[in-house]
Every structure is written in C-alpha cells, then in structure tokens.
C-alpha cells in the first residue's frame, strides 16, 4: 500500500496547512485510508445508515485531524476569516 504524500494531501484537501499535512503524514496512513476518512467527513450519516462500522485506527486519526479543518455547523460555512495584520 502506498503511504500518503504531501502531494496526495494537497490534491485532496486544498485547505490543509503545513501542520495538518505533517499530522496526516505522521499517522503513516495510506492513500486509501485518507480517501476513507474524507468520505466519513463528507458523509458520516449515510455511511452509518449503510451499516458501515465507525472509523477506527489510522482512519479514525485522520477523521479527527480533518474534522479540525471543517467549519462548525453553526457558522455560515465560510470558515473563520484570515487574520489580517493592521501594522
């Protein structure tokens, strides 16, 4: 199995910063595991309704990391604005 690379991550997750990329690579996950984690983030209810077991192991680690990139449900989906220095 091919381990995920920085290039794989940036293609799959445009919002990933260097810290997130390092965390994902640090899990030792494969490209397939990253794809499964992304599917869980995008479609957790349909996957649970289809009887899929909850993510475990490296996929669970990836889901936790990726969840930090998601805007909160109570926001407008735009995420937080970038910090702007007033100097």
Phi and psi restraints in degrees (range 20) as a CNS / XPLOR table:
assign (resid 1 and name C) (resid 2 and name N)
       (resid 2 and name CA) (resid 2 and name C) 1.0 -81.7 20.0 2
assign (resid 2 and name N) (resid 2 and name CA)
       (resid 2 and name C) (resid 3 and name N) 1.0 126.2 20.0 2
assign (resid 2 and name C) (resid 3 and name N)
       (resid 3 and name CA) (resid 3 and name C) 1.0 -73.0 20.0 2
assign (resid 3 and name N) (resid 3 and name CA)
       (resid 3 and name C) (resid 4 and name N) 1.0 148.2 20.0 2
assign (resid 3 and name C) (resid 4 and name N)
       (resid 4 and name CA) (resid 4 and name C) 1.0 -68.4 20.0 2
assign (resid 4 and name N) (resid 4 and name CA)
       (resid 4 and name C) (resid 5 and name N) 1.0 141.8 20.0 2
assign (resid 4 and name C) (resid 5 and name N)
       (resid 5 and name CA) (resid 5 and name C) 1.0 -114.6 20.0 2
assign (resid 5 and name N) (resid 5 and name CA)
       (resid 5 and name C) (resid 6 and name N) 1.0 168.5 20.0 2
assign (resid 5 and name C) (resid 6 and name N)
       (resid 6 and name CA) (resid 6 and name C) 1.0 -55.4 20.0 2
assign (resid 6 and name N) (resid 6 and name CA)
       (resid 6 and name C) (resid 7 and name N) 1.0 -42.5 20.0 2
assign (resid 6 and name C) (resid 7 and name N)
       (resid 7 and name CA) (resid 7 and name C) 1.0 -62.4 20.0 2
assign (resid 7 and name N) (resid 7 and name CA)
       (resid 7 and name C) (resid 8 and name N) 1.0 -42.9 20.0 2
assign (resid 7 and name C) (resid 8 and name N)
       (resid 8 and name CA) (resid 8 and name C) 1.0 -58.7 20.0 2
assign (resid 8 and name N) (resid 8 and name CA)
       (resid 8 and name C) (resid 9 and name N) 1.0 -43.8 20.0 2
assign (resid 8 and name C) (resid 9 and name N)
       (resid 9 and name CA) (resid 9 and name C) 1.0 -67.5 20.0 2
assign (resid 9 and name N) (resid 9 and name CA)
       (resid 9 and name C) (resid 10 and name N) 1.0 -46.4 20.0 2
assign (resid 9 and name C) (resid 10 and name N)
       (resid 10 and name CA) (resid 10 and name C) 1.0 -67.5 20.0 2
assign (resid 10 and name N) (resid 10 and name CA)
       (resid 10 and name C) (resid 11 and name N) 1.0 -30.4 20.0 2
assign (resid 10 and name C) (resid 11 and name N)
       (resid 11 and name CA) (resid 11 and name C) 1.0 -68.9 20.0 2
assign (resid 11 and name N) (resid 11 and name CA)
       (resid 11 and name C) (resid 12 and name N) 1.0 -37.8 20.0 2
assign (resid 11 and name C) (resid 12 and name N)
       (resid 12 and name CA) (resid 12 and name C) 1.0 -83.8 20.0 2
assign (resid 12 and name N) (resid 12 and name CA)
       (resid 12 and name C) (resid 13 and name N) 1.0 -31.0 20.0 2
assign (resid 12 and name C) (resid 13 and name N)
       (resid 13 and name CA) (resid 13 and name C) 1.0 -134.2 20.0 2
assign (resid 13 and name N) (resid 13 and name CA)
       (resid 13 and name C) (resid 14 and name N) 1.0 92.5 20.0 2
assign (resid 13 and name C) (resid 14 and name N)
       (resid 14 and name CA) (resid 14 and name C) 1.0 -64.3 20.0 2
assign (resid 14 and name N) (resid 14 and name CA)
       (resid 14 and name C) (resid 15 and name N) 1.0 -25.0 20.0 2
assign (resid 14 and name C) (resid 15 and name N)
       (resid 15 and name CA) (resid 15 and name C) 1.0 -87.7 20.0 2
assign (resid 15 and name N) (resid 15 and name CA)
       (resid 15 and name C) (resid 16 and name N) 1.0 2.1 20.0 2
assign (resid 15 and name C) (resid 16 and name N)
       (resid 16 and name CA) (resid 16 and name C) 1.0 -71.5 20.0 2
assign (resid 16 and name N) (resid 16 and name CA)
       (resid 16 and name C) (resid 17 and name N) 1.0 127.4 20.0 2
assign (resid 16 and name C) (resid 17 and name N)
       (resid 17 and name CA) (resid 17 and name C) 1.0 -93.4 20.0 2
assign (resid 17 and name N) (resid 17 and name CA)
       (resid 17 and name C) (resid 18 and name N) 1.0 177.7 20.0 2
assign (resid 17 and name C) (resid 18 and name N)
       (resid 18 and name CA) (resid 18 and name C) 1.0 -60.1 20.0 2
assign (resid 18 and name N) (resid 18 and name CA)
       (resid 18 and name C) (resid 19 and name N) 1.0 -38.3 20.0 2
assign (resid 18 and name C) (resid 19 and name N)
       (resid 19 and name CA) (resid 19 and name C) 1.0 -65.0 20.0 2
assign (resid 19 and name N) (resid 19 and name CA)
       (resid 19 and name C) (resid 20 and name N) 1.0 -45.6 20.0 2
assign (resid 19 and name C) (resid 20 and name N)
       (resid 20 and name CA) (resid 20 and name C) 1.0 -63.2 20.0 2
assign (resid 20 and name N) (resid 20 and name CA)
       (resid 20 and name C) (resid 21 and name N) 1.0 -42.8 20.0 2
assign (resid 20 and name C) (resid 21 and name N)
       (resid 21 and name CA) (resid 21 and name C) 1.0 -59.8 20.0 2
assign (resid 21 and name N) (resid 21 and name CA)
       (resid 21 and name C) (resid 22 and name N) 1.0 -44.5 20.0 2
assign (resid 21 and name C) (resid 22 and name N)
       (resid 22 and name CA) (resid 22 and name C) 1.0 -63.7 20.0 2
assign (resid 22 and name N) (resid 22 and name CA)
       (resid 22 and name C) (resid 23 and name N) 1.0 -40.2 20.0 2
assign (resid 22 and name C) (resid 23 and name N)
       (resid 23 and name CA) (resid 23 and name C) 1.0 -62.8 20.0 2
assign (resid 23 and name N) (resid 23 and name CA)
       (resid 23 and name C) (resid 24 and name N) 1.0 -43.5 20.0 2
assign (resid 23 and name C) (resid 24 and name N)
       (resid 24 and name CA) (resid 24 and name C) 1.0 -64.7 20.0 2
assign (resid 24 and name N) (resid 24 and name CA)
       (resid 24 and name C) (resid 25 and name N) 1.0 -47.4 20.0 2
assign (resid 24 and name C) (resid 25 and name N)
       (resid 25 and name CA) (resid 25 and name C) 1.0 -61.1 20.0 2
assign (resid 25 and name N) (resid 25 and name CA)
       (resid 25 and name C) (resid 26 and name N) 1.0 -38.3 20.0 2
assign (resid 25 and name C) (resid 26 and name N)
       (resid 26 and name CA) (resid 26 and name C) 1.0 -62.9 20.0 2
assign (resid 26 and name N) (resid 26 and name CA)
       (resid 26 and name C) (resid 27 and name N) 1.0 -20.3 20.0 2
assign (resid 26 and name C) (resid 27 and name N)
       (resid 27 and name CA) (resid 27 and name C) 1.0 -73.9 20.0 2
assign (resid 27 and name N) (resid 27 and name CA)
       (resid 27 and name C) (resid 28 and name N) 1.0 -19.5 20.0 2
assign (resid 27 and name C) (resid 28 and name N)
       (resid 28 and name CA) (resid 28 and name C) 1.0 77.0 20.0 2
assign (resid 28 and name N) (resid 28 and name CA)
       (resid 28 and name C) (resid 29 and name N) 1.0 16.7 20.0 2
assign (resid 28 and name C) (resid 29 and name N)
       (resid 29 and name CA) (resid 29 and name C) 1.0 -68.1 20.0 2
assign (resid 29 and name N) (resid 29 and name CA)
       (resid 29 and name C) (resid 30 and name N) 1.0 157.5 20.0 2
assign (resid 29 and name C) (resid 30 and name N)
       (resid 30 and name CA) (resid 30 and name C) 1.0 -95.4 20.0 2
assign (resid 30 and name N) (resid 30 and name CA)
       (resid 30 and name C) (resid 31 and name N) 1.0 169.0 20.0 2
assign (resid 30 and name C) (resid 31 and name N)
       (resid 31 and name CA) (resid 31 and name C) 1.0 -59.3 20.0 2
assign (resid 31 and name N) (resid 31 and name CA)
       (resid 31 and name C) (resid 32 and name N) 1.0 -41.0 20.0 2
assign (resid 31 and name C) (resid 32 and name N)
       (resid 32 and name CA) (resid 32 and name C) 1.0 -63.4 20.0 2
assign (resid 32 and name N) (resid 32 and name CA)
       (resid 32 and name C) (resid 33 and name N) 1.0 -39.6 20.0 2
assign (resid 32 and name C) (resid 33 and name N)
       (resid 33 and name CA) (resid 33 and name C) 1.0 -66.3 20.0 2
assign (resid 33 and name N) (resid 33 and name CA)
       (resid 33 and name C) (resid 34 and name N) 1.0 -38.8 20.0 2
assign (resid 33 and name C) (resid 34 and name N)
       (resid 34 and name CA) (resid 34 and name C) 1.0 -63.5 20.0 2
assign (resid 34 and name N) (resid 34 and name CA)
       (resid 34 and name C) (resid 35 and name N) 1.0 -43.0 20.0 2
assign (resid 34 and name C) (resid 35 and name N)
       (resid 35 and name CA) (resid 35 and name C) 1.0 -61.7 20.0 2
assign (resid 35 and name N) (resid 35 and name CA)
       (resid 35 and name C) (resid 36 and name N) 1.0 -41.0 20.0 2
assign (resid 35 and name C) (resid 36 and name N)
       (resid 36 and name CA) (resid 36 and name C) 1.0 -65.7 20.0 2
assign (resid 36 and name N) (resid 36 and name CA)
       (resid 36 and name C) (resid 37 and name N) 1.0 -41.4 20.0 2
assign (resid 36 and name C) (resid 37 and name N)
       (resid 37 and name CA) (resid 37 and name C) 1.0 -63.3 20.0 2
assign (resid 37 and name N) (resid 37 and name CA)
       (resid 37 and name C) (resid 38 and name N) 1.0 -41.5 20.0 2
assign (resid 37 and name C) (resid 38 and name N)
       (resid 38 and name CA) (resid 38 and name C) 1.0 -63.5 20.0 2
assign (resid 38 and name N) (resid 38 and name CA)
       (resid 38 and name C) (resid 39 and name N) 1.0 -37.2 20.0 2
assign (resid 38 and name C) (resid 39 and name N)
       (resid 39 and name CA) (resid 39 and name C) 1.0 -64.3 20.0 2
assign (resid 39 and name N) (resid 39 and name CA)
       (resid 39 and name C) (resid 40 and name N) 1.0 -40.2 20.0 2
assign (resid 39 and name C) (resid 40 and name N)
       (resid 40 and name CA) (resid 40 and name C) 1.0 -63.5 20.0 2
assign (resid 40 and name N) (resid 40 and name CA)
       (resid 40 and name C) (resid 41 and name N) 1.0 -42.7 20.0 2
assign (resid 40 and name C) (resid 41 and name N)
       (resid 41 and name CA) (resid 41 and name C) 1.0 -62.9 20.0 2
assign (resid 41 and name N) (resid 41 and name CA)
       (resid 41 and name C) (resid 42 and name N) 1.0 -42.6 20.0 2
assign (resid 41 and name C) (resid 42 and name N)
       (resid 42 and name CA) (resid 42 and name C) 1.0 -76.9 20.0 2
assign (resid 42 and name N) (resid 42 and name CA)
       (resid 42 and name C) (resid 43 and name N) 1.0 -31.3 20.0 2
assign (resid 42 and name C) (resid 43 and name N)
       (resid 43 and name CA) (resid 43 and name C) 1.0 -140.2 20.0 2
assign (resid 43 and name N) (resid 43 and name CA)
       (resid 43 and name C) (resid 44 and name N) 1.0 48.6 20.0 2
assign (resid 43 and name C) (resid 44 and name N)
       (resid 44 and name CA) (resid 44 and name C) 1.0 -63.6 20.0 2
assign (resid 44 and name N) (resid 44 and name CA)
       (resid 44 and name C) (resid 45 and name N) 1.0 -41.1 20.0 2
assign (resid 44 and name C) (resid 45 and name N)
       (resid 45 and name CA) (resid 45 and name C) 1.0 -65.4 20.0 2
assign (resid 45 and name N) (resid 45 and name CA)
       (resid 45 and name C) (resid 46 and name N) 1.0 -49.9 20.0 2
assign (resid 45 and name C) (resid 46 and name N)
       (resid 46 and name CA) (resid 46 and name C) 1.0 -59.0 20.0 2
assign (resid 46 and name N) (resid 46 and name CA)
       (resid 46 and name C) (resid 47 and name N) 1.0 -35.9 20.0 2
assign (resid 46 and name C) (resid 47 and name N)
       (resid 47 and name CA) (resid 47 and name C) 1.0 -68.4 20.0 2
assign (resid 47 and name N) (resid 47 and name CA)
       (resid 47 and name C) (resid 48 and name N) 1.0 -40.0 20.0 2
assign (resid 47 and name C) (resid 48 and name N)
       (resid 48 and name CA) (resid 48 and name C) 1.0 -67.5 20.0 2
assign (resid 48 and name N) (resid 48 and name CA)
       (resid 48 and name C) (resid 49 and name N) 1.0 -40.3 20.0 2
assign (resid 48 and name C) (resid 49 and name N)
       (resid 49 and name CA) (resid 49 and name C) 1.0 -65.4 20.0 2
assign (resid 49 and name N) (resid 49 and name CA)
       (resid 49 and name C) (resid 50 and name N) 1.0 -26.3 20.0 2
assign (resid 49 and name C) (resid 50 and name N)
       (resid 50 and name CA) (resid 50 and name C) 1.0 -82.3 20.0 2
assign (resid 50 and name N) (resid 50 and name CA)
       (resid 50 and name C) (resid 51 and name N) 1.0 2.7 20.0 2
assign (resid 50 and name C) (resid 51 and name N)
       (resid 51 and name CA) (resid 51 and name C) 1.0 84.5 20.0 2
assign (resid 51 and name N) (resid 51 and name CA)
       (resid 51 and name C) (resid 52 and name N) 1.0 12.1 20.0 2
assign (resid 51 and name C) (resid 52 and name N)
       (resid 52 and name CA) (resid 52 and name C) 1.0 -70.2 20.0 2
assign (resid 52 and name N) (resid 52 and name CA)
       (resid 52 and name C) (resid 53 and name N) 1.0 135.4 20.0 2
assign (resid 52 and name C) (resid 53 and name N)
       (resid 53 and name CA) (resid 53 and name C) 1.0 -66.8 20.0 2
assign (resid 53 and name N) (resid 53 and name CA)
       (resid 53 and name C) (resid 54 and name N) 1.0 153.1 20.0 2
assign (resid 53 and name C) (resid 54 and name N)
       (resid 54 and name CA) (resid 54 and name C) 1.0 -60.4 20.0 2
assign (resid 54 and name N) (resid 54 and name CA)
       (resid 54 and name C) (resid 55 and name N) 1.0 148.9 20.0 2
assign (resid 54 and name C) (resid 55 and name N)
       (resid 55 and name CA) (resid 55 and name C) 1.0 -60.5 20.0 2
assign (resid 55 and name N) (resid 55 and name CA)
       (resid 55 and name C) (resid 56 and name N) 1.0 142.2 20.0 2
assign (resid 55 and name C) (resid 56 and name N)
       (resid 56 and name CA) (resid 56 and name C) 1.0 -135.2 20.0 2
assign (resid 56 and name N) (resid 56 and name CA)
       (resid 56 and name C) (resid 57 and name N) 1.0 170.8 20.0 2
assign (resid 56 and name C) (resid 57 and name N)
       (resid 57 and name CA) (resid 57 and name C) 1.0 60.9 20.0 2
assign (resid 57 and name N) (resid 57 and name CA)
       (resid 57 and name C) (resid 58 and name N) 1.0 -137.0 20.0 2
assign (resid 57 and name C) (resid 58 and name N)
       (resid 58 and name CA) (resid 58 and name C) 1.0 -64.3 20.0 2
assign (resid 58 and name N) (resid 58 and name CA)
       (resid 58 and name C) (resid 59 and name N) 1.0 -35.2 20.0 2
assign (resid 58 and name C) (resid 59 and name N)
       (resid 59 and name CA) (resid 59 and name C) 1.0 -62.2 20.0 2
assign (resid 59 and name N) (resid 59 and name CA)
       (resid 59 and name C) (resid 60 and name N) 1.0 -41.2 20.0 2
assign (resid 59 and name C) (resid 60 and name N)
       (resid 60 and name CA) (resid 60 and name C) 1.0 -62.4 20.0 2
assign (resid 60 and name N) (resid 60 and name CA)
       (resid 60 and name C) (resid 61 and name N) 1.0 -42.6 20.0 2
assign (resid 60 and name C) (resid 61 and name N)
       (resid 61 and name CA) (resid 61 and name C) 1.0 -58.9 20.0 2
assign (resid 61 and name N) (resid 61 and name CA)
       (resid 61 and name C) (resid 62 and name N) 1.0 -44.4 20.0 2
assign (resid 61 and name C) (resid 62 and name N)
       (resid 62 and name CA) (resid 62 and name C) 1.0 -64.0 20.0 2
assign (resid 62 and name N) (resid 62 and name CA)
       (resid 62 and name C) (resid 63 and name N) 1.0 -42.1 20.0 2
assign (resid 62 and name C) (resid 63 and name N)
       (resid 63 and name CA) (resid 63 and name C) 1.0 -58.8 20.0 2
assign (resid 63 and name N) (resid 63 and name CA)
       (resid 63 and name C) (resid 64 and name N) 1.0 -43.8 20.0 2
assign (resid 63 and name C) (resid 64 and name N)
       (resid 64 and name CA) (resid 64 and name C) 1.0 -62.3 20.0 2
assign (resid 64 and name N) (resid 64 and name CA)
       (resid 64 and name C) (resid 65 and name N) 1.0 -42.7 20.0 2
assign (resid 64 and name C) (resid 65 and name N)
       (resid 65 and name CA) (resid 65 and name C) 1.0 -65.3 20.0 2
assign (resid 65 and name N) (resid 65 and name CA)
       (resid 65 and name C) (resid 66 and name N) 1.0 -47.2 20.0 2
assign (resid 65 and name C) (resid 66 and name N)
       (resid 66 and name CA) (resid 66 and name C) 1.0 -67.0 20.0 2
assign (resid 66 and name N) (resid 66 and name CA)
       (resid 66 and name C) (resid 67 and name N) 1.0 -31.7 20.0 2
assign (resid 66 and name C) (resid 67 and name N)
       (resid 67 and name CA) (resid 67 and name C) 1.0 -61.8 20.0 2
assign (resid 67 and name N) (resid 67 and name CA)
       (resid 67 and name C) (resid 68 and name N) 1.0 -29.5 20.0 2
assign (resid 67 and name C) (resid 68 and name N)
       (resid 68 and name CA) (resid 68 and name C) 1.0 -66.8 20.0 2
assign (resid 68 and name N) (resid 68 and name CA)
       (resid 68 and name C) (resid 69 and name N) 1.0 -22.4 20.0 2
assign (resid 68 and name C) (resid 69 and name N)
       (resid 69 and name CA) (resid 69 and name C) 1.0 -84.4 20.0 2
assign (resid 69 and name N) (resid 69 and name CA)
       (resid 69 and name C) (resid 70 and name N) 1.0 -18.5 20.0 2
assign (resid 69 and name C) (resid 70 and name N)
       (resid 70 and name CA) (resid 70 and name C) 1.0 -76.5 20.0 2
assign (resid 70 and name N) (resid 70 and name CA)
       (resid 70 and name C) (resid 71 and name N) 1.0 138.5 20.0 2
assign (resid 70 and name C) (resid 71 and name N)
       (resid 71 and name CA) (resid 71 and name C) 1.0 -67.3 20.0 2
assign (resid 71 and name N) (resid 71 and name CA)
       (resid 71 and name C) (resid 72 and name N) 1.0 151.8 20.0 2
assign (resid 71 and name C) (resid 72 and name N)
       (resid 72 and name CA) (resid 72 and name C) 1.0 -64.1 20.0 2
assign (resid 72 and name N) (resid 72 and name CA)
       (resid 72 and name C) (resid 73 and name N) 1.0 150.3 20.0 2
assign (resid 72 and name C) (resid 73 and name N)
       (resid 73 and name CA) (resid 73 and name C) 1.0 -61.0 20.0 2
assign (resid 73 and name N) (resid 73 and name CA)
       (resid 73 and name C) (resid 74 and name N) 1.0 -27.1 20.0 2
assign (resid 73 and name C) (resid 74 and name N)
       (resid 74 and name CA) (resid 74 and name C) 1.0 -86.6 20.0 2
assign (resid 74 and name N) (resid 74 and name CA)
       (resid 74 and name C) (resid 75 and name N) 1.0 2.1 20.0 2
assign (resid 74 and name C) (resid 75 and name N)
       (resid 75 and name CA) (resid 75 and name C) 1.0 -95.6 20.0 2
assign (resid 75 and name N) (resid 75 and name CA)
       (resid 75 and name C) (resid 76 and name N) 1.0 175.5 20.0 2
assign (resid 75 and name C) (resid 76 and name N)
       (resid 76 and name CA) (resid 76 and name C) 1.0 -82.6 20.0 2
assign (resid 76 and name N) (resid 76 and name CA)
       (resid 76 and name C) (resid 77 and name N) 1.0 6.7 20.0 2
assign (resid 76 and name C) (resid 77 and name N)
       (resid 77 and name CA) (resid 77 and name C) 1.0 88.0 20.0 2
assign (resid 77 and name N) (resid 77 and name CA)
       (resid 77 and name C) (resid 78 and name N) 1.0 -2.6 20.0 2
assign (resid 77 and name C) (resid 78 and name N)
       (resid 78 and name CA) (resid 78 and name C) 1.0 -89.4 20.0 2
assign (resid 78 and name N) (resid 78 and name CA)
       (resid 78 and name C) (resid 79 and name N) 1.0 -12.2 20.0 2
assign (resid 78 and name C) (resid 79 and name N)
       (resid 79 and name CA) (resid 79 and name C) 1.0 76.3 20.0 2
assign (resid 79 and name N) (resid 79 and name CA)
       (resid 79 and name C) (resid 80 and name N) 1.0 177.5 20.0 2
assign (resid 79 and name C) (resid 80 and name N)
       (resid 80 and name CA) (resid 80 and name C) 1.0 -77.6 20.0 2
assign (resid 80 and name N) (resid 80 and name CA)
       (resid 80 and name C) (resid 81 and name N) 1.0 145.4 20.0 2
assign (resid 80 and name C) (resid 81 and name N)
       (resid 81 and name CA) (resid 81 and name C) 1.0 -68.7 20.0 2
assign (resid 81 and name N) (resid 81 and name CA)
       (resid 81 and name C) (resid 82 and name N) 1.0 153.2 20.0 2
assign (resid 81 and name C) (resid 82 and name N)
       (resid 82 and name CA) (resid 82 and name C) 1.0 -68.0 20.0 2
assign (resid 82 and name N) (resid 82 and name CA)
       (resid 82 and name C) (resid 83 and name N) 1.0 145.5 20.0 2
assign (resid 82 and name C) (resid 83 and name N)
       (resid 83 and name CA) (resid 83 and name C) 1.0 -69.5 20.0 2
assign (resid 83 and name N) (resid 83 and name CA)
       (resid 83 and name C) (resid 84 and name N) 1.0 134.4 20.0 2
assign (resid 83 and name C) (resid 84 and name N)
       (resid 84 and name CA) (resid 84 and name C) 1.0 -118.0 20.0 2
assign (resid 84 and name N) (resid 84 and name CA)
       (resid 84 and name C) (resid 85 and name N) 1.0 126.5 20.0 2
assign (resid 84 and name C) (resid 85 and name N)
       (resid 85 and name CA) (resid 85 and name C) 1.0 -82.1 20.0 2
assign (resid 85 and name N) (resid 85 and name CA)
       (resid 85 and name C) (resid 86 and name N) 1.0 133.0 20.0 2
assign (resid 85 and name C) (resid 86 and name N)
       (resid 86 and name CA) (resid 86 and name C) 1.0 -102.1 20.0 2
assign (resid 86 and name N) (resid 86 and name CA)
       (resid 86 and name C) (resid 87 and name N) 1.0 51.1 20.0 2
